[in-house]
Amino acid sequence: MLNVHALGGKTMMYHAMQAVHKVANEKKIAPPKVIGVTVLTSLTDLDLKEVGIKKKITQEVKDLALLTKSCGLDGVVASGQEIEAIRKVAGKDFLIVTPGVRPIWAAHGDQKRVMTPKEAVALGADYIVVGRPITQHPQPLVAVEKILKEIE
């Protein structure tokens, strides 16, 4: 799986997909999934406004998900808070990778649009990204076990 930034636009995403499939075909391997990053989980509506994006995050994410899908990408990277909105516009087979996932026992850090692992999975995230709660834990394996138990 690899990602590109959806704000790179239609031409970039389309050419990225073409290049991935060309190389995979030449090497006679299955192409990796290609996903588009929508809006970083560390951003808020105010942050978008500061960079000239006037839409609310949910609308921006839906629009980027549709653009990503129209370019043939396999899915998006998006906050758990946008999973339901993405499913409505892009369908159940469109991959959603959800970063900014924080177990109930972990600090949010710089992440603003967070969700617990259990919530993200229940809403339909295909993959979750749990970084610092694992990598900064004194016993990373213990952290993973706690997260898996939390999801159950």
C-alpha positions in Angstrom: 0.0 0.0 0.0 1.2 3.5 -0.8 -0.3 6.9 -0.6 -0.3 10.2 -2.4 -1.8 13.5 -1.2 -5.3 14.0 -2.7 -4.7 17.7 -2.8 -2.0 16.9 -5.5 -5.0 16.9 -7.8 -6.6 14.7 -10.5 -3.7 14.7 -13.0 -1.1 13.7 -10.3 -3.3 10.9 -8.9 -4.2 9.6 -12.3 -0.6 9.4 -13.3 0.5 7.9 -10.0 -2.1 5.1 -10.6 -0.9 4.6 -14.1 2.7 4.4 -13.0 2.0 1.9 -10.2 0.1 -0.4 -12.6 2.7 -0.2 -15.3 5.5 -1.2 -13.0 3.4 -3.9 -11.4 2.5 -5.3 -14.8 6.2 -5.2 -16.0 7.3 -7.0 -12.8 4.3 -9.4 -13.1 3.2 -8.7 -9.6 -0.1 -7.5 -8.1 -0.1 -3.7 -7.8 -0.1 -2.3 -4.3 -3.2 -0.5 -3.1 -2.9 3.3 -3.8 -4.7 5.6 -1.4 -5.1 9.4 -1.2 -4.5 11.4 1.9 -7.5 13.7 2.5 -7.2 16.1 5.5 -4.6 15.4 8.2 -6.0 14.4 11.6 -4.0 17.2 13.2 -6.0 19.9 11.4 -9.3 21.6 12.2 -11.7 23.7 10.2 -9.8 26.8 11.3 -6.5 25.3 10.0 -8.1 24.7 6.6 -9.4 28.3 6.5 -5.9 29.6 7.2 -4.6 27.8 4.1 -7.4 29.1 1.9 -9.8 26.1 2.0 -13.2 27.5 2.9 -15.1 24.2 3.2 -15.7 22.4 6.5 -13.5 19.4 6.9 -16.2 16.8 6.3 -17.1 18.4 3.0 -13.5 18.7 2.0 -12.9 15.0 2.8 -16.0 13.9 0.9 -14.9 15.9 -2.1 -11.4 14.6 -2.0 -12.6 11.0 -1.6 -14.8 11.3 -4.7 -11.9 12.9 -6.6 -9.6 10.1 -5.5 -12.1 7.4 -6.5 -12.6 9.1 -9.9 -8.8 8.8 -10.5 -9.0 5.0 -9.8 -7.3 5.0 -6.5 -8.3 2.3 -4.0 -9.2 4.4 -1.1 -8.3 7.3 1.2 -6.6 8.1 4.5 -9.1 9.9 6.6 -10.0 10.6 10.2 -12.5 8.2 11.8 -14.8 11.1 12.2 -15.3 11.1 8.4 -15.7 7.3 7.9 -19.5 7.4 7.6 -19.5 10.4 5.2 -16.9 8.7 3.0 -18.9 5.4 2.9 -22.0 7.4 1.8 -20.3 9.0 -1.2 -17.7 6.4 -2.1 -19.2 3.0 -1.2 -18.3 0.1 1.0 -15.6 -1.3 -1.2 -13.5 1.9 -1.1 -10.7 1.5 1.4 -10.5 3.8 4.4 -7.2 3.9 6.4 -7.8 5.8 9.6 -4.9 7.5 11.4 -5.0 9.6 14.6 -6.3 6.5 16.4 -5.8 6.8 20.1 -6.7 4.1 22.7 -8.7 5.3 25.6 -5.6 5.3 27.8 -3.4 7.3 25.4 -2.8 11.1 25.1 -4.1 12.8 21.9 -0.8 14.7 21.4 -1.1 16.9 18.3 -4.0 14.9 16.9 -7.3 16.9 16.9 -9.7 14.6 15.1 -9.2 11.3 17.0 -11.1 8.2 17.7 -10.5 5.1 19.7 -9.5 1.9 17.9 -12.8 0.3 18.9 -14.8 3.2 17.5 -12.9 3.3 14.2 -13.3 -0.4 13.6 -17.0 -0.2 14.5 -17.6 2.6 12.1 -15.9 0.6 9.3 -12.3 1.6 9.0 -10.5 -1.0 6.9 -7.1 -0.2 8.5 -6.2 1.8 11.6 -3.0 3.6 12.2 -1.9 3.7 15.9 1.6 5.2 16.0 2.9 7.0 19.2 0.7 5.0 21.7 2.7 2.0 20.6 6.1 3.4 19.6 6.4 5.6 22.7 5.1 3.0 25.1 7.8 1.5 27.3 6.6 -2.0 26.3 5.2 -1.7 22.7 3.9 -5.3 22.6 1.9 -4.6 25.8 0.4 -1.6 24.1 -0.6 -3.6 21.1 -2.2 -6.3 23.3 -4.1 -3.5 25.2 -5.3 -2.1 21.9 -6.5 -5.4 20.5 -8.3 -6.1 23.8 -9.9 -2.7 23.6 -11.2 -3.5 20.1 -12.8 -6.7 21.2 
